[in-house]
Amino acid sequence: MRLGVQRRHIYLAPPEGLDRYWFVQQFNRNDIYPMFGFPEPAGMQMAARLADGELVVGMIRLVANRARIGFVLMFPPGGDVEFWEFGYAITSPKYRDAYAAINAMDAMAHYMFDHVKVPLCGGRTRDDNAAAEAIPRRLGYRQIRTAEHGGHTYRIYTLDPAGWARRKARLESGELMRPSAGGAALVVLPAPPFHPVLQPPPAGGAESP
């Protein structure tokens, strides 16, 4: 990522400093790498792909205290995968809930569709991960096929720009009914240090007294 994106209680920010080392180490955890389809620890492989600029990576942080609670990444199209592929992990069990996952995926979709201008995004869910299965459906992804890998069945989902436009319209409608601290459904944080917006600007651009 080259921008930060805030969505309600979380924001995504490009990896900085030791974030890169931390991200690579997650793929040596036995509760992380199998869920990404790797048969063995993949830290070295992911380090090489990150260094080559192949991956789009965002750290998931809490708006309230900037704590890092996970990551979202996008794998580029290749082989039999025709889309940019989502992957995410909420690595801190305390914050592992659907709200963090949904907000993080919406933030990354905004970045990929509205800023990078990719033609198609997608993802896959494993047959033994019921919690993850609900996420793409709620976000408007469409199942296009299934695939077998490593003894598991994966459901393959995609979202195109039109689908994202519909999803974003729902987010913006929800923002009007229930405003967030950032003052918009999706807030771009354009430059380091990518600090989140803690309150909306005053109406009309007037300065606070």
Secondary structure, 3 states (H helix, E strand, C coil): CCCEEEECCEEEECCCCCHHHHHHHHCCCCCCHHHHCCCCCCHHHHHHHHHCCCCEEEEEEECCCCCEEEEEEEECCECCECCEEEEEEECCHHHCCHHHHHHHHHHHHHHHHHHHCCCCEEEEEECCCHHHHHHHHHCCCEEEEEEEECCEEEEEEEECHHHHHHHHHHHHHHHHHCCCCCCCCCEEECCCCCCCCCCCCCHHHCCCC
